[in-house]
């Protein structure tokens, strides 16, 4: 594959990681209002149109994974309700996805990618996605 015209289109890259944490959903009115924990799964997708001309890479998976790990280190093995970001707002999967999205967006500033979405799953059958339109 040679030449920029042969590299037109949009590329999407995804990385996954996990973290373990406890939380309580205030005002929930059910079992999840009590202290409990999850092994949260996280997926991040980025997209872009401009591959590096020399390498044919949009962004190195290693860099994307390092950024995600930097964000997840703030959450891993913590009681999420004790974090400043969740002292008033519930650390629901939805708000965790938004938090991770916002942190990743800052870390990816200056890269040739756009953050598509962040997904947080409490288990394989329960996922929350966040993206900015």
N, C-alpha and C positions, 0 to 999 in steps of 0.2 A: 504494500500500500504506500504509494508515494503521492505527495502533493496534498495541499490543504483541501481542495475540492472533493477529494475522496474521503475526507474525514468529516463530512457534514452530517448533521443529526444531533440528537441529544443522548447523552450517556447518563445512566443512573447507577450509583454504587450504594450498596448497603453493608453495614457492619452490625454485629450483634455482640452484646455483652450482658452481664448480669450483676446484681448486687443483692445483698441480704440486709433487711432492715425491719424494724417494728414500727407500728403506727396505731393510732386510734382515730376513728372517724367520729368526731364530735357531732352531736345532734342527729345521729343516724337512726337511732331507735331500733337497733337490731344487734346481732352478735358482734358486728364489726366495730361497735362503739367501745368494746372492751379491747384492752391491749392484746395485740396479736402481731405476727410477723409473716413475711413473704420472702421467697427467693424471686425477686423481680427480674424479668427478662426485658431487655431494652434493645430496640432496633432503630437505627438512624439511617436515613436515606438522603443522599445529596445528588444533585444533577448538574450538568453543565454541557456546553457546546464546544469548548475549546480545549482540546487535548494538547499536552506539551508536544511540540513539534518533534523533538529529539526522541522522547521516550514513548510517545503514544499513550501517556497516562493522564487521566483527569486530575486525580489527587492520589498519592500513595496510600494504599489501604493502611499501612503502618501509621501514617500521620493521623488518619481518620480515627483509628483505634486508640491512639495515644490521647487524642482530644476527648474522646468519649470516656476513657478511663479517668482522665483528669476530673471530669464532671462527676462520674460515679463514685470516685473516692470521697467526695463531699457527703455522699449518702450512705455508703456501705457501712454496715454494722453500727448504724445510728438509730436512735429513736427519732423518727422524722418529725414528730410534733415538737421536739425540743429545738429544731433548727429555726433560725430567725425567719426564714421564708415561709414557715408553716406554723408559726406561733398563733396566728389568727385564722389562716386558711387551712382547711383540712388537707392533709397529704394524701389525697385521693390519687388514683392512677391518672386521672385526667390532669390534675394540677402538677403531678410529677412530670408528666410528658411535656407540659408547657415550660416548667422550670428547666428541664434538660434541653429543650429546644432553644430557649433563650440563652443558656450558657454556651451551647454548641455554636450558636449564631455568632456570639462574640469571638469564640476561638477560631472560627473559620473566616473571619473578616480578613480580606486581602487575598484569599485563595480564589481560584477560578471556578469555584462551585457555589451553588445555591442550596441551602438546606431545604429539602422537600418536606420531610415530616419526621417526627419522633413517635415511636410506639412504646408503650409500657404495658407489660402483661404481668398480672398477678399469678396466672397459671395459663396453660395452653388454650383454655377456652374463654378467657376473659382478658380483652385487650382494649386499651385506650390509645387513640391516635391524636396527635396535635400537629397542625400546620398553620402557617399564616398565609392568608389569601392575598 
